[in-house]
Amino acid sequence: MLDKIIVVGPWGPAQPHHLHRLAQITYSRFLQAKAKQTTTFINSPLTGAQMEVVYRVKNVANIFMGYVQITIPVATALIGHNRFHAGLEVIRLEIKCVELLVRILLVSIGMTPAELEHYMKMARPLLLELTWHNQTASVAARKAAQRRTQDLMRARRELSSRHDMEIDDAEVKDSKSGTSLKVTLKNGGGYRQYNKAEQMKSRRKKARAENFVSDAMRPKLAAVTPELEVQTRNELLAAEQSLRAAGITHPRQINAKTVASVMESMWTSLGFDEVSRVLDESQLTDSARDTLRRFMAGEDVTKTMPAYQVSRDRKTIKKAGGPEIDVRSKKRFRFNPVNLGAQQHYKRRWRLRQELRELVVSECTAPALMEELAQGLAFVTDGELPEIADPEKRATWNHRWQRFAREEWLGKLSAPEDTWKDADDSAESDTDGSDNAGALIEGDGG
């Protein structure tokens, strides 16, 4: 479900040691949007996928404060691909894995234990990218569904000047590999729809980064690719404003219930109103009641009434649960947006077979992921090695985490490769690496 997460939190007053392990730094002056953002890339110790760390210095009450923003491509960083996902039922497992991964990143950039705990306490999510697939009968049916969605979003874009319209822009891109839709919302969020199999064929640099597949996963995914040909991929990009409206102000508040609320709200704002409206006439003014009567009689009120009155009464009618009286939002379609919304809704998602759940972050894979991340956190924090009886598994673990230590210049943790080749069968440990609870998962509730 969770394809990407962005979190931000304070490091504290800007200090020289903040820069020891960061390649770049951003100073925010005046408008933050006009400041050139610089990024430090850190590879996931599990899969090698790139994660992003941005260190920004802001002037807060005449004190220069350092903030760290972390972007994690959750699926690729944890399991090695993002071609398909499980559903909301695993989102708490994903967040628990992310919590451990964030801790590892913060240790690797040089945070002290006290600074790390303060960051975890004050962290807030800036964006969640929520993904699911919907099955169609054929490639032609999938393309038809995409065209209908694109037509709906273009029409909603034409009404973006209205304050109650959430859509700011809708862009359709056609290329040799396929077509894709990108919708930008006024609150900073967004929506994307495309076919993952088509994106996998793209040669664009950005598409190659989005299609990262680890060497271990590549042979396991080949048999699933044909199934993706007939599926639409829907991605909701929930920005901070949408998250706050659902009560998500800290990562520990991300669970199936709160995320479902975010998704339903965004889906409705896109024009996929899945439920029938129930009008409460007691909320209507006399003017709005008269406008609604004329509309229900078949009159195009946008042409026969003053624009200011239509705009005012339209807001009142919609707030009372009435219909959309601006016929411009409907006249272009030969399909029912409600039916389209039901077809592409999360409730109608493609559900993974049991064998495919072994290839995503799920109840099948999350325990092992959390165990290794907890072991890795103990290693990068205190240099502790886990007790792994199987020599092959121990060698794999050592190679993976020693490579991470070398790449991040973690000092004495990084030993020469030949040392580990000789010591694979004799490495001993003082920890079981089982502590995987932390600030981000307090008050689970999910």
C-alpha positions in Angstrom: 0.0 0.0 0.0 2.7 2.5 1.0 4.9 3.3 -1.9 6.7 6.4 -0.5 6.8 8.4 2.7 8.3 11.8 3.5 8.9 12.8 7.1 10.6 15.8 8.6 11.9 16.6 12.1 14.3 18.8 14.0 17.9 18.1 14.6 18.3 21.1 16.9 20.3 24.4 16.6 22.6 24.2 13.6 26.0 22.8 14.7 29.3 22.2 12.7 29.1 18.4 13.4 25.8 18.2 11.5 27.7 18.5 8.3 30.3 15.8 9.0 28.3 13.1 7.1 26.1 15.1 4.9 27.2 16.0 1.4 24.8 18.9 1.0 23.1 21.6 3.0 20.1 23.9 2.2 19.7 27.4 3.7 16.1 28.6 3.6 15.8 32.4 3.0 12.5 34.2 2.5 10.2 31.9 0.5 11.2 28.2 1.1 10.0 27.3 -2.4 12.6 29.6 -3.9 15.5 28.0 -2.0 17.5 25.5 -4.0 17.1 22.1 -2.3 20.1 19.9 -2.1 19.9 16.3 -1.4 22.2 13.6 0.1 21.4 10.1 -1.3 21.8 7.1 1.0 21.3 3.5 -0.3 19.0 1.2 1.6 21.1 -1.4 3.4 18.5 -4.1 2.5 18.1 -3.6 -1.2 20.3 -0.7 -2.4 17.4 1.5 -3.4 18.1 5.2 -3.0 16.7 7.2 -0.1 17.0 11.0 0.2 18.1 13.1 3.1 17.7 16.9 3.0 19.3 19.0 5.7 17.7 22.5 5.9 18.7 25.4 8.1 15.9 27.8 9.0 15.9 31.0 11.1 13.4 30.4 13.9 13.0 33.2 16.4 16.6 34.4 15.4 18.0 30.9 16.1 19.3 28.9 13.1 17.7 25.5 13.5 18.6 22.4 11.6 15.8 20.2 10.2 16.2 16.8 8.5 13.7 15.7 5.8 13.8 12.0 4.8 12.2 10.5 1.7 11.9 6.7 1.7 10.6 4.7 -1.3 9.1 2.2 1.2 8.5 -0.8 -1.1 11.8 -0.6 -3.0 13.9 0.2 0.2 12.4 -2.7 2.1 11.5 -5.5 -0.3 13.4 -4.5 -3.5 10.6 -3.5 -6.0 7.3 -1.5 -6.1 5.5 -3.3 -9.0 2.6 -4.3 -6.8 1.6 -4.0 -3.1 -0.5 -5.5 -0.4 -3.4 -3.4 1.0 -4.3 -1.3 4.1 -4.1 -4.4 6.3 -0.3 -4.2 6.3 0.2 -0.5 6.6 1.2 -0.7 10.3 3.8 -3.3 9.5 5.2 -1.0 6.8 5.3 1.9 9.3 7.1 -0.3 11.9 9.7 -1.1 9.3 10.0 2.5 8.2 10.6 3.5 11.9 13.6 1.3 12.2 14.9 2.4 8.8 14.6 6.1 9.8 16.5 5.4 13.0 19.3 3.7 11.0 19.5 6.8 8.6 19.7 9.2 11.5 22.5 7.2 13.2 24.3 7.1 9.8 24.2 10.9 9.5 25.7 11.4 12.9 22.8 12.1 15.3 23.4 11.4 19.0 21.0 9.2 20.9 19.4 12.2 22.5 19.0 14.0 19.2 17.6 10.9 17.6 14.9 10.4 20.3 13.9 14.1 20.0 13.6 13.8 16.2 11.4 10.6 16.6 9.2 12.4 19.1 8.8 15.5 17.0 8.7 14.0 13.5 5.7 14.7 11.3 4.7 13.1 7.9 4.7 15.4 4.9 3.5 13.0 2.3 2.2 9.4 1.9 2.0 7.8 -1.5 -0.8 5.2 -1.4 -0.9 2.7 -4.2 -3.2 -0.1 -5.5 -4.1 -1.8 -8.8 -7.5 -2.5 -10.4 -8.0 -5.4 -12.7 -9.8 -5.1 -16.1 -10.9 -7.7 -18.6 -8.3 -6.9 -21.2 -5.7 -4.4 -22.4 -8.4 -2.6 -24.4 -10.7 -2.4 -21.4 -7.8 -1.0 -19.3 -7.0 1.6 -21.9 -10.7 2.6 -22.0 -10.8 3.0 -18.3 -7.7 5.2 -18.4 -9.3 7.4 -21.2 -12.4 7.9 -19.1 -10.4 8.9 -16.0 -8.4 11.3 -18.1 -11.6 12.9 -19.6 -13.1 13.3 -16.1 -9.9 14.9 -14.7 -9.6 17.3 -17.7 -13.2 18.4 -17.2 -12.6 19.0 -13.5 -9.5 21.0 -14.3 -11.6 23.4 -16.4 -13.6 24.2 -13.2 -10.5 24.8 -11.1 -11.2 28.5 -10.8 -14.0 27.6 -8.4 -12.8 27.7 -4.8 -14.4 24.5 -3.8 -12.8 22.5 -6.7 -9.8 20.6 -5.3 -8.1 20.0 -8.7 -5.5 22.5 -9.7 -4.1 20.8 -12.8 -4.5 17.6 -14.8 -1.8 16.5 -17.2 -1.9 13.6 -19.6 1.4 12.4 -21.0 1.7 10.2 -24.1 4.9 8.4 -25.0 6.0 5.4 -27.0 5.7 3.2 -23.9 2.2 4.3 -23.0 0.0 7.0 -21.5 -0.2 8.4 -17.9 -2.3 10.9 -15.9 -1.0 13.2 -13.3 -3.4 15.3 -11.3 -2.2 18.1 -9.0 -4.4 19.2 -6.1 -4.6 22.7 -4.6 -3.5 21.4 -1.2 -0.2 20.1 -2.5 -1.4 16.5 -2.9 -2.0 14.6 -6.1 -3.3 11.6 -8.0 -1.6 9.5 -10.7 -3.0 6.7 -12.9 -1.0 4.7 -15.4 -0.1 1.1 -16.3 2.9 -0.3 -14.5 3.8 -2.7 -17.3 4.0 0.3 -19.7 6.1 2.3 -17.3 8.5 -0.5 -17.0 9.2 -0.2 -20.7 10.1 3.5 -20.5 13.6 4.6 -21.0 13.3 7.9 -19.2 15.8 8.3 -16.4 13.0 9.1 -13.9 11.0 6.1 -14.9 14.1 3.9 -14.5 14.5 5.1 -10.9 10.9 4.5 -10.1 11.2 1.0 -11.5 14.1 -0.1 -9.3 14.3 -3.8 -8.8 16.9 -5.5 -6.7 18.9 -8.4 -8.1 17.3 -10.8 -5.6 13.8 -9.9 -6.7 14.3 -9.7 -10.5 13.9 -13.4 -11.3 10.9 -13.7 -9.0 8.9 -11.0 -10.7 9.1 -12.2 -14.3 6.1 -14.4 -14.1 3.9 -11.6 -12.7 4.6 -9.0 -15.3 2.0 -10.2 -17.9 -0.8 -9.8 -15.2 0.1 -6.1 -14.9 -0.7 -5.5 -18.5 -4.5 -5.4 -17.8 -4.4 -3.4 -14.6 -4.7 0.3 -13.9 -2.4 1.6 -11.2 -3.9 4.3 -9.0 -1.6 6.4 -6.7 -2.9 8.9 -4.2 -0.3 11.4 -3.0 -1.7 12.6 0.4 0.0 15.8 1.4 0.3 17.2 4.9 -3.0 19.1 4.8 -4.9 16.0 3.9 -3.1 14.0 6.6 -3.9 16.6 9.3 -7.5 16.7 8.3 -7.6 12.9 9.1 -5.8 13.4 12.4 -2.4 12.3 11.2 0.2 14.6 12.7 2.8 12.0 13.7 3.8 8.7 12.0 2.5 6.7 14.9 -1.0 7.9 13.9 -0.7 6.2 10.5 -3.0 3.1 10.5 -5.6 1.5 8.4 -8.5 3.6 9.8 -6.9 7.0 9.4 -5.4 6.2 6.0 -8.7 4.9 4.8 -10.3 8.2 5.8 -7.6 10.1 3.8 -8.2 8.0 0.8 -12.0 8.4 0.8 -11.8 12.2 1.2 -9.3 12.5 -1.6 -11.3 10.1 -3.9 -14.4 12.2 -3.4 -12.6 15.5 -4.0 -11.3 14.1 -7.4 -14.9 13.7 -8.6 -15.2 10.0 -7.9 -18.2 10.5 -5.6 -19.1 6.9 -4.8 -22.1 7.6 -2.5 -25.4 9.2 -3.4 -26.0 12.6 -1.9 -28.8 13.1 0.6 -30.1 16.7 0.5 -30.9 18.5 3.7 -33.3 21.2 2.6 -33.2 22.9 6.0 -29.7 24.2 5.1 -30.9 25.9 1.9 -31.5 29.6 1.6 -34.5 30.9 -0.3 -32.2 31.8 -3.3 -30.5 28.4 -3.3 -33.9 26.6 -3.0 -35.2 28.6 -6.1 -32.0 27.9 -8.0 -32.2 24.1 -7.2 -35.9 24.0 -8.3 -35.0 25.6 -11.7 -32.1 23.2 -12.1 -34.2 20.1 -11.3 -36.8 21.3 -13.9 -34.1 21.0 -16.6 -32.9 24.6 -16.8 -29.2 25.3 -17.4 -28.8 27.8 -14.6 -25.2 28.6 -15.6 -26.6 30.3 -18.8 -29.9 31.8 -17.4 -28.7 33.2 -14.1 -26.0 35.6 -13.0 -22.6 33.9 -12.5 -22.2 35.3 -8.9 -25.6 33.9 -7.9 -24.9 30.5 -9.4 -21.5 30.4 -7.6 -23.1 31.4 -4.3 -26.1 29.1 -4.5 -23.9 26.2 -5.8 -21.8 26.3 -2.6 -24.9 26.3 -0.4 -26.5 23.4 -2.3 -23.4 21.2 -2.3 -22.9 21.9 1.5 -26.4 20.7 2.1 -25.7 17.5 0.2 -27.4 18.5 -3.1 -26.4 17.8 -6.7 -23.9 19.6 -8.8 -25.8 22.3 -10.6 -22.9 23.4 -12.9 -23.7 21.1 -15.9 -20.3 21.9 -17.4 -18.8 19.2 -15.1 -21.2 16.5 -16.6 -22.1 17.4 -20.2 -18.8 16.1 -21.7 -19.2 12.5 -20.5 -20.8 9.5 -22.1 -20.2 7.6 -18.8 -21.2 8.0 -15.2 -18.3 9.3 -13.0 -19.8 7.5 -10.0 -19.6 4.2 -11.9 -16.0 5.0 -13.0 -15.1 5.9 -9.4 -16.6 2.6 -8.1 -14.6 0.6 -10.7 -11.3 2.3 -9.8 -11.9 2.5 -6.1 -9.6 0.8 -3.6 -12.4 -1.5 -2.6 -12.3 -3.0 -6.1 -8.5 -3.5 -6.0 -6.6 -6.4 -7.3 -6.0 -8.7 -4.3 -2.7 -10.6 -4.2 -2.6 -14.3 -4.2 -0.8 -15.9 -1.2 2.3 -16.7 -3.2 2.6 -13.0 -4.3 2.3 -11.8 -0.7 5.7 -13.4 -0.2 7.1 -10.8 -2.7 5.8 -7.7 -0.9 5.8 -6.1 2.5 3.2 -8.2 4.3 2.6 -10.4 7.3 4.7 -13.0 5.5 7.8 -10.9 5.1 7.6 -8.1 7.7 8.8 -10.1 10.8 12.1 -11.0 9.0 12.5 -7.4 7.7 12.0 -6.0 11.2 14.4 -8.5 12.7 17.2 -7.6 10.3 16.6 -3.9 10.6 16.7 -4.2 14.4 20.0 -6.1 14.1 21.3 -3.5 11.6 20.4 -0.7 14.0 22.3 -2.4 16.8 25.2 -2.8 14.5 25.4 0.8 13.3 24.7 2.1 16.8 27.0 -0.1 19.0 28.9 -2.3 16.5 27.1 -5.4 17.7 26.9 -8.4 15.4 23.9 -10.7 15.5 24.0 -14.4 16.3 23.2 -16.1 13.0 23.8 -19.9 13.0 23.6 -20.5 9.3 27.1 -19.6 7.8 25.6 -18.6 4.4 23.0 -16.3 6.0 25.6 -14.8 8.3 27.9 -14.1 5.3 25.0 -12.5 3.4 24.2 -10.3 6.4 27.8 -9.3 7.0 28.3 -8.4 3.4 25.1 -6.3 3.3 25.7 -4.3 6.4 29.5 -3.9 6.0 28.8 -2.5 2.6 26.4 0.0 4.1 29.0 0.9 6.8 31.6 1.5 4.1 29.3 3.6 1.9 28.3 5.8 4.9 31.8 6.1 6.3 30.8 4.7 9.7 34.4 4.5 10.9 35.6 1.3 12.7 32.4 -0.5 11.8 33.7 -0.8 8.2 36.3 -3.5 8.0 38.1 -4.6 4.9 36.2 -7.0 2.8 38.8 -9.8 3.1 38.6 -9.7 6.9 34.9 -10.7 6.6 35.6 -13.4 4.1 37.9 -15.0 6.6 35.7 -14.4 9.6 32.3 -15.5 8.2 32.2 -18.7 10.2 33.5 -17.3 13.5 31.6 -14.0 13.9 30.0 -13.8 17.4 27.4 -11.5 18.8 26.4 -9.9 22.1 22.8 -9.0 21.0 19.7 -10.7 19.7 18.6 -7.6 17.8 15.0 -8.0 19.0 14.2 -4.5 20.1 12.2 -3.0 17.3 9.8 -0.8 19.2 10.3 3.0 19.2 8.8 6.4 19.2 7.1 6.1 15.9 5.0 3.1 16.9 3.8 4.2 20.3 0.1 4.1 20.7 -0.3 1.7 17.8 -4.0 1.5 17.6 -3.9 0.0 14.2 
